[in-house]
Amino acid sequence: MGTLFKKSNGIFYVVELRDGKRSWRSTGATSRSEVKKFPNRAPVVPALPTPAATTLAQFAEVLLLYAETNLAPATVKLSRAAIKTFTRSRTVPWRLPPTKPA
């Protein structure tokens, strides 16, 4: 749901973000208790769509395309090597081995 504001004209408005744009909608009410009495005046915010999953290979492809366009050749080479090493890794370096109870 959006955020409720009272403007200088005394009317409450609901402000929402829709498609990246700010949208102001009047509730037509002049008191907060009126807004609560008539919930149908407040606009319903649709649920956001779930973003599509991106695989590491897809991300690496986009990252390298960006790197080739915007970065120095040595940096691209370094990025390519880091991605190659990361994708070959079979162990996760940031996970610790399980500990035995004391």
Stockholm file with secondary structure:
# STOCKHOLM 1.0

chainA/1-102         MGTLFKKSNGIFYVVELRDGKRSWRSTGATSRSEVKKFPNRAPVVPALPTPAATTLAQFAEVLLLYAETNLAPATVKLSRAAIKTFTRSRTVPWRLPPTKPA
#=GR chainA/1-102 SS CCEEEECTTSCEEEEEEETTEEEEEECCCSSHHHHHHCGGGSCCCCCCCCCCCCCHHHHHHHHHHHHHHHSCHHHHHHHHHHHHHHHHCCSCTTSCCCCCCC
#=GC SS_cons         CCEEEECTTSCEEEEEEETTEEEEEECCCSSHHHHHHCGGGSCCCCCCCCCCCCCHHHHHHHHHHHHHHHSCHHHHHHHHHHHHHHHHCCSCTTSCCCCCCC
//
